[in-house]
Amino acid sequence: MITQHTFNDIAAQISTATQSQFDIIATQSVSGGDINRAFMLQGAKQHYFVKLNRANLLAMFAAEFDGLNAIADTNTIQTPRPILYGQAETFSFLVLDYIEFTHMTPTAQRTLGEQLANLHQQKQSYFGWHRDNTIGSTPQINTRAYDWALFWREHRLGFQLKRAAENGYSGKLQQLGEKLCNRVDDFFTDYTPTPSLLHGDLWGGNIACDTKHRPIIFDPACYFGDRETDVAMTELFGGFSADFYSGYNSVWKLDAGYHTRKTLYNLYHILNHVNLFGAGYERQAQQMIEQLLSA
């Protein structure tokens, strides 16, 4: 159970991290997604957003802390400033600056597209990242690789298919998945992606605007990979307008083959939904694989 003592412990750690005394005036529960509990800690001059979860999930928050800093360091797109992560009693936590959100305007959507394209121009010599992280609550393997097709086959599709088998999803899903994994290279015969810094979990629930209508992205699952994976996910669950895509293409136009590869990339997230949320996504995953095999 979360008690006031837990919040007071976090407040003391905030004071140490910021070298400024922070005393809680009020604590308010706020929306924090499906995985974590989230709260707004109000002080006299500053508010903080706090995510809480089990103590053994500290590494998840450490990776998110690193991801937010990686994006912020590019000066391309706004994210909540991470303050610290740590443990308080039986909980792990992550503290961010609290930002009041408002609705996305068409101008903000276009700016978001432009800024995302600028983020994607932050390059690396390898695919992967300096640490593993999570996609939702699922481990995401970011072992460095120099072959993108190999990285996607082994650390994205193959990893999710293995977990699906462990979760009891065998038969047709595995048969189709194996066929697709053997043909991943076919999607890159005339396209060679470069390792771009990715948000990694860019769906409509992870974008917003501040009160000045400046776009913000949060809850990253960062790594260096094909920029198309981020753009593909924006099409998966909605929330991104035509202005967003116009803005993105005005800075860095997408390759013509994107319209085929986006299904390959979104399959990763649907397989993850099979593993997280159950059989309701299994048929969708099979249909996507069949579509890719026919392509």
GUMAR-709383 format. One record per residue: residue number from 1; x, y, z of N, C-alpha, C in turn. Coordinates in steps of 0.1 Angstrom, whole numbers. Layout:
% GUMAR-709383
NODE | n | n.east | n.north | n.up | ca.east | ca.north | ca.up | c.east | c.north | c.up
NODE | NUM | X | Y | Z | X | Y | Z | X | Y | Z;
...
% end
This chain:
% GUMAR-709383
NODE | n | n.east | n.north | n.up | ca.east | ca.north | ca.up | c.east | c.north | c.up
NODE | 1 | 8 | -12 | 0 | 0 | 0 | 0 | 9 | 13 | 0;
NODE | 2 | 5 | 22 | -8 | 12 | 35 | -9 | 7 | 44 | 3;
NODE | 3 | 17 | 48 | 11 | 13 | 57 | 22 | 20 | 70 | 20;
NODE | 4 | 16 | 80 | 29 | 22 | 93 | 29 | 37 | 92 | 31;
NODE | 5 | 41 | 82 | 39 | 55 | 81 | 42 | 63 | 78 | 29;
NODE | 6 | 57 | 70 | 20 | 63 | 67 | 7 | 66 | 80 | 0;
NODE | 7 | 55 | 89 | -1 | 57 | 101 | -8 | 67 | 111 | -1;
NODE | 8 | 67 | 111 | 12 | 77 | 119 | 19 | 91 | 115 | 16;
NODE | 9 | 93 | 102 | 15 | 106 | 96 | 12 | 110 | 101 | -2;
NODE | 10 | 101 | 100 | -12 | 104 | 105 | -25 | 107 | 120 | -25;
NODE | 11 | 99 | 128 | -18 | 101 | 142 | -17 | 115 | 145 | -12;
NODE | 12 | 120 | 138 | -2 | 133 | 140 | 3 | 144 | 137 | -7;
NODE | 13 | 141 | 126 | -15 | 151 | 123 | -26 | 151 | 134 | -37;
NODE | 14 | 139 | 139 | -40 | 138 | 151 | -49 | 146 | 162 | -44;
NODE | 15 | 145 | 165 | -31 | 153 | 177 | -26 | 168 | 175 | -27;
NODE | 16 | 172 | 162 | -25 | 186 | 159 | -27 | 191 | 161 | -42;
NODE | 17 | 182 | 155 | -51 | 186 | 155 | -65 | 186 | 169 | -71;
NODE | 18 | 177 | 178 | -66 | 176 | 191 | -72 | 183 | 201 | -64;
NODE | 19 | 188 | 197 | -52 | 195 | 206 | -43 | 186 | 218 | -39;
NODE | 20 | 173 | 215 | -38 | 163 | 225 | -34 | 153 | 218 | -26;
NODE | 21 | 150 | 224 | -14 | 140 | 217 | -5 | 126 | 216 | -12;
NODE | 22 | 121 | 204 | -12 | 108 | 202 | -17 | 99 | 196 | -7;
NODE | 23 | 88 | 203 | -3 | 78 | 198 | 7 | 65 | 196 | 0;
NODE | 24 | 59 | 185 | 2 | 46 | 182 | -4 | 34 | 189 | 2;
NODE | 25 | 27 | 197 | -6 | 15 | 203 | -1 | 2 | 195 | -4;
NODE | 26 | 2 | 188 | -16 | -9 | 179 | -19 | -4 | 168 | -28;
NODE | 27 | -11 | 157 | -28 | -8 | 146 | -37 | -21 | 142 | -44;
NODE | 28 | -20 | 141 | -57 | -31 | 138 | -65 | -28 | 126 | -75;
NODE | 29 | -37 | 116 | -75 | -36 | 105 | -84 | -39 | 110 | -98;
NODE | 30 | -31 | 106 | -108 | -34 | 110 | -122 | -32 | 98 | -131;
NODE | 31 | -36 | 99 | -143 | -35 | 88 | -153 | -21 | 85 | -156;
NODE | 32 | -17 | 72 | -155 | -3 | 69 | -158 | -2 | 57 | -167;
NODE | 33 | -12 | 53 | -174 | -12 | 42 | -183 | -16 | 29 | -177;
NODE | 34 | -13 | 18 | -184 | -18 | 5 | -179 | -8 | -2 | -170;
NODE | 35 | 4 | 3 | -169 | 15 | -4 | -162 | 18 | 1 | -148;
NODE | 36 | 19 | 15 | -147 | 23 | 21 | -135 | 12 | 29 | -128;
NODE | 37 | 13 | 31 | -116 | 5 | 41 | -109 | 12 | 54 | -110;
NODE | 38 | 4 | 65 | -111 | 10 | 78 | -113 | 4 | 89 | -104;
NODE | 39 | 12 | 98 | -100 | 7 | 109 | -90 | 14 | 122 | -94;
NODE | 40 | 7 | 133 | -91 | 12 | 146 | -91 | 15 | 150 | -77;
NODE | 41 | 28 | 154 | -74 | 32 | 159 | -61 | 33 | 174 | -62;
NODE | 42 | 24 | 181 | -55 | 24 | 196 | -55 | 32 | 201 | -44;
NODE | 43 | 41 | 210 | -47 | 48 | 218 | -37 | 45 | 233 | -38;
NODE | 44 | 51 | 241 | -30 | 48 | 255 | -30 | 51 | 262 | -43;
NODE | 45 | 62 | 258 | -50 | 67 | 264 | -62 | 68 | 254 | -74;
NODE | 46 | 68 | 241 | -71 | 71 | 232 | -81 | 61 | 220 | -80;
NODE | 47 | 57 | 214 | -92 | 50 | 202 | -92 | 58 | 191 | -99;
NODE | 48 | 56 | 179 | -94 | 64 | 168 | -101 | 54 | 156 | -104;
NODE | 49 | 57 | 149 | -115 | 49 | 138 | -119 | 57 | 125 | -115;
NODE | 50 | 51 | 116 | -108 | 58 | 105 | -102 | 51 | 92 | -107;
NODE | 51 | 59 | 83 | -112 | 54 | 69 | -116 | 59 | 60 | -105;
NODE | 52 | 50 | 51 | -101 | 53 | 41 | -91 | 51 | 27 | -96;
NODE | 53 | 59 | 17 | -92 | 57 | 3 | -95 | 65 | -5 | -85;
NODE | 54 | 65 | -18 | -87 | 72 | -27 | -77 | 86 | -24 | -77;
NODE | 55 | 93 | -27 | -65 | 107 | -24 | -63 | 116 | -31 | -73;
NODE | 56 | 112 | -43 | -78 | 120 | -51 | -87 | 120 | -46 | -101;
NODE | 57 | 112 | -35 | -104 | 111 | -29 | -117 | 119 | -16 | -118;
NODE | 58 | 129 | -15 | -109 | 137 | -2 | -110 | 144 | -1 | -123;
NODE | 59 | 149 | -12 | -129 | 156 | -11 | -142 | 147 | -5 | -153;
NODE | 60 | 134 | -8 | -152 | 125 | -2 | -162 | 125 | 13 | -161;
NODE | 61 | 125 | 18 | -149 | 125 | 33 | -148 | 139 | 39 | -151;
NODE | 62 | 149 | 31 | -148 | 163 | 36 | -151 | 164 | 38 | -166;
NODE | 63 | 159 | 28 | -174 | 160 | 29 | -189 | 151 | 40 | -194;
NODE | 64 | 140 | 42 | -188 | 131 | 53 | -193 | 138 | 67 | -190;
NODE | 65 | 144 | 68 | -178 | 152 | 80 | -174 | 163 | 83 | -185;
NODE | 66 | 170 | 72 | -189 | 180 | 74 | -199 | 174 | 78 | -213;
NODE | 67 | 163 | 72 | -216 | 157 | 75 | -229 | 152 | 90 | -229;
NODE | 68 | 146 | 94 | -219 | 141 | 108 | -219 | 153 | 118 | -220;
NODE | 69 | 164 | 115 | -213 | 176 | 123 | -214 | 182 | 122 | -228;
NODE | 70 | 182 | 111 | -234 | 187 | 109 | -248 | 180 | 118 | -257;
NODE | 71 | 166 | 118 | -256 | 158 | 127 | -265 | 160 | 141 | -262;
NODE | 72 | 160 | 145 | -249 | 162 | 159 | -245 | 175 | 164 | -250;
NODE | 73 | 186 | 156 | -249 | 199 | 161 | -253 | 200 | 164 | -268;
NODE | 74 | 191 | 160 | -276 | 191 | 163 | -290 | 186 | 177 | -293;
NODE | 75 | 179 | 183 | -284 | 173 | 196 | -286 | 164 | 197 | -298;
NODE | 76 | 157 | 186 | -301 | 148 | 185 | -313 | 134 | 186 | -309;
NODE | 77 | 130 | 180 | -298 | 116 | 178 | -294 | 115 | 178 | -279;
NODE | 78 | 104 | 183 | -274 | 103 | 185 | -260 | 98 | 172 | -253;
NODE | 79 | 104 | 168 | -242 | 100 | 157 | -233 | 100 | 163 | -219;
NODE | 80 | 92 | 156 | -210 | 93 | 160 | -196 | 107 | 158 | -191;
NODE | 81 | 112 | 167 | -183 | 126 | 166 | -178 | 126 | 156 | -167;
NODE | 82 | 135 | 145 | -168 | 136 | 135 | -158 | 144 | 141 | -146;
NODE | 83 | 139 | 139 | -134 | 146 | 144 | -122 | 154 | 133 | -116;
NODE | 84 | 148 | 122 | -113 | 155 | 110 | -107 | 147 | 98 | -107;
NODE | 85 | 153 | 87 | -105 | 146 | 74 | -103 | 152 | 68 | -90;
NODE | 86 | 145 | 59 | -84 | 150 | 53 | -72 | 140 | 44 | -66;
NODE | 87 | 142 | 41 | -53 | 133 | 32 | -45 | 129 | 39 | -32;
NODE | 88 | 116 | 37 | -29 | 111 | 42 | -16 | 102 | 31 | -10;
NODE | 89 | 106 | 26 | 1 | 99 | 15 | 8 | 98 | 3 | -2;
NODE | 90 | 86 | -2 | -5 | 85 | -13 | -14 | 83 | -10 | -28;
NODE | 91 | 86 | 2 | -32 | 83 | 7 | -46 | 95 | 12 | -53;
NODE | 92 | 96 | 11 | -66 | 105 | 18 | -74 | 97 | 30 | -80;
NODE | 93 | 104 | 41 | -83 | 97 | 53 | -88 | 106 | 60 | -98;
NODE | 94 | 99 | 69 | -106 | 105 | 78 | -116 | 99 | 91 | -114;
NODE | 95 | 107 | 102 | -112 | 102 | 115 | -110 | 105 | 124 | -123;
NODE | 96 | 95 | 131 | -128 | 96 | 140 | -139 | 90 | 153 | -136;
NODE | 97 | 94 | 163 | -143 | 88 | 176 | -142 | 73 | 174 | -146;
NODE | 98 | 64 | 180 | -139 | 50 | 180 | -142 | 47 | 190 | -153;
NODE | 99 | 40 | 186 | -163 | 36 | 194 | -174 | 21 | 193 | -176;
NODE | 100 | 15 | 205 | -176 | 0 | 205 | -178 | -2 | 203 | -193;
NODE | 101 | -10 | 193 | -197 | -13 | 190 | -211 | -26 | 197 | -216;
NODE | 102 | -26 | 200 | -229 | -38 | 205 | -236 | -39 | 197 | -249;
NODE | 103 | -50 | 200 | -257 | -52 | 193 | -269 | -42 | 197 | -280;
NODE | 104 | -40 | 187 | -289 | -31 | 189 | -301 | -38 | 198 | -311;
NODE | 105 | -32 | 208 | -316 | -38 | 216 | -327 | -31 | 211 | -340;
NODE | 106 | -37 | 215 | -351 | -31 | 211 | -364 | -17 | 216 | -365;
NODE | 107 | -14 | 229 | -361 | -1 | 234 | -361 | 9 | 226 | -353;
NODE | 108 | 4 | 222 | -341 | 12 | 213 | -332 | 15 | 200 | -339;
NODE | 109 | 5 | 194 | -346 | 7 | 181 | -352 | 18 | 183 | -363;
NODE | 110 | 18 | 193 | -371 | 28 | 195 | -381 | 42 | 197 | -375;
NODE | 111 | 42 | 205 | -364 | 55 | 207 | -357 | 60 | 194 | -352;
NODE | 112 | 51 | 186 | -346 | 56 | 173 | -341 | 62 | 165 | -352;
NODE | 113 | 56 | 165 | -364 | 62 | 157 | -375 | 75 | 163 | -379;
NODE | 114 | 77 | 176 | -380 | 90 | 182 | -383 | 100 | 178 | -373;
NODE | 115 | 96 | 179 | -360 | 106 | 177 | -349 | 110 | 162 | -348;
NODE | 116 | 100 | 153 | -351 | 104 | 139 | -351 | 114 | 136 | -362;
NODE | 117 | 112 | 142 | -374 | 122 | 140 | -384 | 135 | 145 | -380;
NODE | 118 | 136 | 156 | -373 | 149 | 161 | -368 | 155 | 151 | -358;
NODE | 119 | 146 | 146 | -349 | 151 | 136 | -339 | 157 | 124 | -347;
NODE | 120 | 151 | 119 | -357 | 156 | 108 | -365 | 169 | 110 | -372;
NODE | 121 | 172 | 123 | -373 | 185 | 126 | -380 | 197 | 125 | -370;
NODE | 122 | 194 | 122 | -358 | 204 | 119 | -348 | 209 | 105 | -350;
NODE | 123 | 221 | 103 | -355 | 225 | 90 | -360 | 235 | 83 | -350;
NODE | 124 | 237 | 70 | -353 | 247 | 62 | -345 | 253 | 52 | -355;
NODE | 125 | 264 | 46 | -352 | 271 | 37 | -361 | 265 | 23 | -360;
NODE | 126 | 256 | 20 | -351 | 251 | 6 | -349 | 236 | 7 | -346;
NODE | 127 | 229 | -4 | -348 | 215 | -6 | -344 | 215 | -11 | -329;
NODE | 128 | 205 | -7 | -322 | 204 | -11 | -308 | 206 | 1 | -298;
NODE | 129 | 210 | -2 | -286 | 212 | 8 | -277 | 222 | 4 | -266;
NODE | 130 | 226 | 12 | -257 | 236 | 9 | -247 | 230 | 0 | -236;
NODE | 131 | 217 | -2 | -236 | 211 | -10 | -226 | 197 | -16 | -231;
NODE | 132 | 193 | -27 | -226 | 179 | -31 | -228 | 169 | -22 | -221;
NODE | 133 | 157 | -22 | -226 | 146 | -15 | -219 | 133 | -23 | -220;
NODE | 134 | 122 | -16 | -220 | 109 | -23 | -221 | 100 | -17 | -231;
NODE | 135 | 92 | -25 | -237 | 81 | -20 | -246 | 68 | -24 | -239;
NODE | 136 | 61 | -14 | -233 | 51 | -17 | -223 | 58 | -23 | -211;
NODE | 137 | 54 | -35 | -207 | 61 | -42 | -196 | 69 | -53 | -201;
NODE | 138 | 70 | -55 | -214 | 78 | -66 | -220 | 93 | -61 | -222;
NODE | 139 | 102 | -70 | -218 | 116 | -67 | -221 | 119 | -64 | -236;
NODE | 140 | 127 | -54 | -239 | 131 | -51 | -253 | 146 | -52 | -254;
NODE | 141 | 150 | -61 | -262 | 164 | -64 | -263 | 171 | -55 | -273;
NODE | 142 | 181 | -48 | -269 | 188 | -38 | -277 | 203 | -41 | -280;
NODE | 143 | 206 | -54 | -280 | 220 | -58 | -283 | 225 | -52 | -296;
NODE | 144 | 236 | -46 | -296 | 241 | -39 | -308 | 243 | -48 | -320;
NODE | 145 | 239 | -43 | -331 | 241 | -51 | -344 | 244 | -41 | -355;
NODE | 146 | 250 | -46 | -366 | 253 | -37 | -377 | 245 | -41 | -389;
NODE | 147 | 237 | -51 | -388 | 228 | -56 | -399 | 214 | -54 | -394;
NODE | 148 | 206 | -45 | -400 | 193 | -41 | -395 | 183 | -53 | -397;
NODE | 149 | 184 | -60 | -408 | 174 | -71 | -410 | 177 | -82 | -399;
NODE | 150 | 189 | -85 | -396 | 192 | -94 | -385 | 187 | -89 | -372;
NODE | 151 | 189 | -76 | -369 | 184 | -71 | -357 | 169 | -72 | -355;
NODE | 152 | 162 | -69 | -366 | 147 | -69 | -366 | 142 | -84 | -365;
NODE | 153 | 149 | -93 | -372 | 145 | -107 | -372 | 147 | -113 | -358;
NODE | 154 | 159 | -110 | -352 | 162 | -117 | -339 | 157 | -110 | -327;
NODE | 155 | 159 | -97 | -326 | 156 | -90 | -314 | 142 | -84 | -313;
NODE | 156 | 135 | -84 | -324 | 121 | -79 | -324 | 111 | -90 | -327;
NODE | 157 | 110 | -94 | -340 | 100 | -104 | -343 | 103 | -118 | -337;
NODE | 158 | 115 | -122 | -338 | 119 | -135 | -332 | 117 | -136 | -317;
NODE | 159 | 121 | -125 | -310 | 119 | -124 | -296 | 105 | -125 | -292;
NODE | 160 | 96 | -118 | -299 | 82 | -118 | -295 | 75 | -131 | -299;
NODE | 161 | 79 | -137 | -310 | 74 | -150 | -313 | 78 | -161 | -303;
NODE | 162 | 90 | -160 | -298 | 94 | -170 | -288 | 86 | -168 | -275;
NODE | 163 | 84 | -156 | -271 | 75 | -153 | -259 | 61 | -158 | -262;
NODE | 164 | 56 | -156 | -274 | 43 | -161 | -277 | 42 | -176 | -276;
NODE | 165 | 52 | -183 | -280 | 52 | -198 | -279 | 52 | -202 | -264;
NODE | 166 | 60 | -195 | -256 | 60 | -197 | -242 | 47 | -194 | -235;
NODE | 167 | 39 | -185 | -241 | 26 | -182 | -236 | 15 | -190 | -241;
NODE | 168 | 18 | -200 | -249 | 8 | -210 | -254 | 3 | -207 | -268;
NODE | 169 | 9 | -197 | -275 | 5 | -194 | -289 | 14 | -201 | -298;
NODE | 170 | 10 | -213 | -302 | 18 | -221 | -311 | 10 | -223 | -324;
NODE | 171 | 12 | -234 | -331 | 4 | -236 | -343 | 7 | -226 | -354;
NODE | 172 | -4 | -221 | -360 | -3 | -213 | -372 | 5 | -201 | -370;
NODE | 173 | 4 | -194 | -359 | 11 | -182 | -356 | 26 | -185 | -357;
NODE | 174 | 31 | -195 | -351 | 45 | -199 | -352 | 50 | -203 | -365;
NODE | 175 | 41 | -211 | -372 | 45 | -215 | -386 | 46 | -203 | -395;
NODE | 176 | 37 | -194 | -395 | 37 | -182 | -403 | 49 | -173 | -399;
NODE | 177 | 51 | -172 | -386 | 61 | -164 | -381 | 75 | -168 | -385;
NODE | 178 | 77 | -181 | -385 | 90 | -187 | -389 | 93 | -184 | -404;
NODE | 179 | 82 | -186 | -412 | 84 | -183 | -427 | 87 | -168 | -429;
NODE | 180 | 81 | -159 | -421 | 84 | -145 | -423 | 98 | -142 | -419;
NODE | 181 | 102 | -147 | -407 | 116 | -144 | -402 | 126 | -149 | -412;
NODE | 182 | 123 | -160 | -420 | 133 | -164 | -430 | 133 | -155 | -442;
NODE | 183 | 123 | -146 | -443 | 123 | -137 | -455 | 124 | -122 | -452;
NODE | 184 | 128 | -119 | -439 | 129 | -105 | -435 | 139 | -98 | -445;
NODE | 185 | 150 | -104 | -449 | 160 | -97 | -458 | 153 | -93 | -471;
NODE | 186 | 143 | -99 | -475 | 136 | -96 | -488 | 131 | -82 | -488;
NODE | 187 | 128 | -76 | -476 | 122 | -63 | -475 | 132 | -52 | -476;
NODE | 188 | 145 | -56 | -477 | 156 | -46 | -477 | 165 | -47 | -489;
NODE | 189 | 160 | -53 | -500 | 169 | -55 | -511 | 173 | -42 | -518;
NODE | 190 | 164 | -32 | -517 | 167 | -19 | -523 | 165 | -7 | -514;
NODE | 191 | 167 | -10 | -501 | 165 | 0 | -491 | 175 | -4 | -479;
NODE | 192 | 184 | 6 | -476 | 193 | 4 | -465 | 191 | 14 | -454;
NODE | 193 | 184 | 11 | -443 | 182 | 21 | -433 | 194 | 24 | -425;
NODE | 194 | 195 | 36 | -420 | 206 | 40 | -411 | 201 | 41 | -397;
NODE | 195 | 209 | 39 | -387 | 205 | 39 | -373 | 201 | 53 | -368;
NODE | 196 | 189 | 55 | -367 | 183 | 68 | -362 | 179 | 66 | -347;
NODE | 197 | 180 | 77 | -339 | 175 | 77 | -326 | 160 | 76 | -326;
NODE | 198 | 154 | 66 | -320 | 139 | 64 | -321 | 133 | 66 | -307;
NODE | 199 | 120 | 71 | -307 | 112 | 71 | -295 | 110 | 57 | -291;
NODE | 200 | 105 | 49 | -301 | 104 | 34 | -299 | 90 | 30 | -295;
NODE | 201 | 81 | 39 | -290 | 68 | 35 | -286 | 58 | 46 | -289;
NODE | 202 | 59 | 51 | -301 | 52 | 63 | -305 | 38 | 61 | -310;
NODE | 203 | 29 | 59 | -300 | 15 | 59 | -303 | 8 | 71 | -298;
NODE | 204 | -5 | 73 | -301 | -12 | 85 | -297 | -12 | 88 | -282;
NODE | 205 | -11 | 78 | -274 | -12 | 80 | -259 | 1 | 85 | -254;
NODE | 206 | 12 | 86 | -262 | 25 | 91 | -257 | 29 | 104 | -264;
NODE | 207 | 19 | 112 | -268 | 21 | 125 | -273 | 11 | 135 | -267;
NODE | 208 | 15 | 147 | -266 | 6 | 158 | -260 | 11 | 171 | -264;
NODE | 209 | 4 | 182 | -259 | 9 | 195 | -261 | 9 | 202 | -247;
NODE | 210 | 18 | 211 | -245 | 17 | 219 | -232 | 8 | 230 | -234;
NODE | 211 | 6 | 239 | -225 | -4 | 250 | -225 | 0 | 260 | -236;
NODE | 212 | 12 | 260 | -241 | 16 | 269 | -251 | 15 | 262 | -265;
NODE | 213 | 9 | 250 | -265 | 6 | 242 | -277 | 19 | 238 | -284;
NODE | 214 | 29 | 235 | -275 | 42 | 229 | -280 | 41 | 214 | -279;
NODE | 215 | 44 | 206 | -289 | 43 | 192 | -288 | 53 | 186 | -278;
NODE | 216 | 49 | 175 | -272 | 57 | 168 | -262 | 55 | 153 | -265;
NODE | 217 | 66 | 145 | -264 | 66 | 131 | -264 | 71 | 125 | -251;
NODE | 218 | 66 | 114 | -247 | 70 | 108 | -234 | 69 | 93 | -234;
NODE | 219 | 72 | 87 | -223 | 72 | 72 | -222 | 79 | 65 | -234;
NODE | 220 | 92 | 69 | -236 | 100 | 63 | -247 | 105 | 49 | -244;
NODE | 221 | 108 | 42 | -255 | 115 | 29 | -254 | 126 | 30 | -264;
NODE | 222 | 136 | 39 | -262 | 145 | 43 | -272 | 155 | 32 | -276;
NODE | 223 | 159 | 33 | -288 | 171 | 26 | -294 | 174 | 33 | -307;
NODE | 224 | 185 | 28 | -314 | 188 | 33 | -327 | 183 | 23 | -337;
NODE | 225 | 175 | 27 | -346 | 169 | 18 | -356 | 164 | 25 | -368;
NODE | 226 | 157 | 18 | -377 | 151 | 24 | -389 | 140 | 34 | -385;
NODE | 227 | 141 | 46 | -389 | 132 | 57 | -386 | 118 | 53 | -389;
NODE | 228 | 116 | 45 | -399 | 103 | 41 | -404 | 95 | 33 | -393;
NODE | 229 | 102 | 27 | -383 | 95 | 20 | -372 | 87 | 30 | -364;
NODE | 230 | 92 | 42 | -361 | 85 | 52 | -353 | 73 | 57 | -361;
NODE | 231 | 75 | 60 | -374 | 64 | 65 | -382 | 53 | 55 | -384;
NODE | 232 | 57 | 42 | -386 | 47 | 31 | -387 | 38 | 30 | -375;
NODE | 233 | 44 | 31 | -363 | 36 | 30 | -351 | 25 | 41 | -350;
NODE | 234 | 29 | 53 | -355 | 19 | 64 | -355 | 6 | 60 | -363;
NODE | 235 | 7 | 51 | -372 | -5 | 47 | -380 | -12 | 36 | -374;
NODE | 236 | -7 | 29 | -363 | -13 | 17 | -358 | -26 | 19 | -350;
NODE | 237 | -26 | 29 | -341 | -37 | 31 | -333 | -44 | 45 | -334;
NODE | 238 | -39 | 53 | -344 | -45 | 67 | -346 | -39 | 77 | -337;
NODE | 239 | -44 | 89 | -338 | -40 | 100 | -330 | -31 | 110 | -337;
NODE | 240 | -27 | 107 | -349 | -18 | 116 | -357 | -25 | 120 | -370;
NODE | 241 | -25 | 133 | -373 | -33 | 138 | -384 | -24 | 139 | -396;
NODE | 242 | -31 | 143 | -407 | -24 | 145 | -420 | -13 | 156 | -419;
NODE | 243 | -16 | 165 | -410 | -6 | 176 | -407 | 7 | 170 | -402;
NODE | 244 | 6 | 160 | -393 | 18 | 154 | -388 | 27 | 148 | -399;
NODE | 245 | 21 | 140 | -408 | 28 | 134 | -419 | 33 | 144 | -429;
NODE | 246 | 26 | 154 | -431 | 31 | 165 | -440 | 43 | 171 | -434;
NODE | 247 | 43 | 174 | -421 | 54 | 180 | -415 | 66 | 171 | -415;
NODE | 248 | 64 | 158 | -413 | 76 | 149 | -413 | 82 | 148 | -427;
NODE | 249 | 74 | 147 | -437 | 79 | 145 | -451 | 85 | 158 | -456;
NODE | 250 | 81 | 170 | -450 | 87 | 182 | -454 | 102 | 183 | -450;
NODE | 251 | 105 | 176 | -440 | 119 | 176 | -434 | 127 | 164 | -440;
NODE | 252 | 121 | 152 | -440 | 128 | 140 | -445 | 118 | 131 | -451;
NODE | 253 | 117 | 131 | -464 | 107 | 123 | -471 | 108 | 108 | -469;
NODE | 254 | 97 | 101 | -466 | 98 | 87 | -465 | 100 | 80 | -478;
NODE | 255 | 107 | 68 | -477 | 110 | 60 | -489 | 97 | 54 | -494;
NODE | 256 | 96 | 51 | -507 | 84 | 46 | -513 | 81 | 32 | -507;
NODE | 257 | 91 | 24 | -503 | 88 | 11 | -498 | 83 | 11 | -484;
NODE | 258 | 82 | 23 | -478 | 77 | 23 | -464 | 63 | 17 | -463;
NODE | 259 | 55 | 19 | -473 | 41 | 15 | -472 | 40 | -1 | -471;
NODE | 260 | 50 | -8 | -475 | 50 | -22 | -473 | 57 | -26 | -460;
NODE | 261 | 68 | -19 | -457 | 76 | -22 | -445 | 68 | -18 | -432;
NODE | 262 | 59 | -9 | -433 | 52 | -4 | -420 | 45 | -16 | -414;
NODE | 263 | 40 | -25 | -422 | 33 | -37 | -416 | 43 | -46 | -409;
NODE | 264 | 55 | -47 | -415 | 65 | -55 | -409 | 69 | -49 | -395;
NODE | 265 | 69 | -36 | -394 | 73 | -30 | -382 | 62 | -30 | -372;
NODE | 266 | 50 | -28 | -376 | 38 | -28 | -367 | 35 | -42 | -362;
NODE | 267 | 39 | -52 | -369 | 37 | -66 | -364 | 44 | -68 | -351;
NODE | 268 | 55 | -62 | -349 | 62 | -63 | -336 | 53 | -59 | -324;
NODE | 269 | 46 | -48 | -326 | 38 | -43 | -315 | 25 | -51 | -314;
NODE | 270 | 20 | -56 | -325 | 8 | -65 | -323 | 12 | -78 | -317;
NODE | 271 | 23 | -84 | -320 | 28 | -96 | -313 | 30 | -93 | -298;
NODE | 272 | 35 | -81 | -295 | 37 | -77 | -281 | 23 | -76 | -274;
NODE | 273 | 13 | -71 | -281 | -1 | -71 | -276 | -6 | -85 | -274;
NODE | 274 | -3 | -94 | -282 | -7 | -108 | -280 | -1 | -113 | -267;
NODE | 275 | 12 | -110 | -264 | 18 | -114 | -252 | 14 | -107 | -240;
NODE | 276 | 10 | -95 | -241 | 5 | -87 | -230 | -9 | -88 | -227;
NODE | 277 | -18 | -89 | -237 | -32 | -88 | -235 | -40 | -100 | -240;
NODE | 278 | -34 | -109 | -247 | -41 | -122 | -250 | -45 | -124 | -264;
NODE | 279 | -53 | -134 | -266 | -56 | -140 | -279 | -64 | -131 | -288;
NODE | 280 | -70 | -120 | -283 | -77 | -111 | -291 | -69 | -105 | -302;
NODE | 281 | -55 | -105 | -301 | -47 | -99 | -311 | -40 | -110 | -320;
NODE | 282 | -43 | -123 | -317 | -36 | -133 | -324 | -40 | -134 | -339;
NODE | 283 | -53 | -133 | -342 | -57 | -133 | -356 | -52 | -121 | -363;
NODE | 284 | -51 | -109 | -357 | -46 | -98 | -364 | -31 | -100 | -368;
NODE | 285 | -23 | -106 | -358 | -9 | -109 | -361 | -8 | -118 | -373;
NODE | 286 | -16 | -129 | -373 | -16 | -138 | -384 | -19 | -132 | -397;
NODE | 287 | -29 | -123 | -397 | -33 | -116 | -410 | -22 | -107 | -415;
NODE | 288 | -15 | -101 | -406 | -4 | -92 | -410 | 8 | -100 | -416;
NODE | 289 | 11 | -112 | -410 | 21 | -120 | -415 | 17 | -125 | -429;
NODE | 290 | 5 | -130 | -430 | 1 | -134 | -444 | 2 | -123 | -454;
NODE | 291 | -2 | -111 | -450 | -1 | -100 | -459 | 14 | -97 | -463;
NODE | 292 | 23 | -98 | -454 | 37 | -96 | -457 | 43 | -107 | -465;
NODE | 293 | 39 | -120 | -463 | 43 | -131 | -471 | 39 | -130 | -485;
NODE | 294 | 26 | -125 | -487 | 21 | -123 | -501 | 28 | -112 | -508;
NODE | 295 | 33 | -102 | -500 | 40 | -91 | -506 | 54 | -95 | -512;
% end
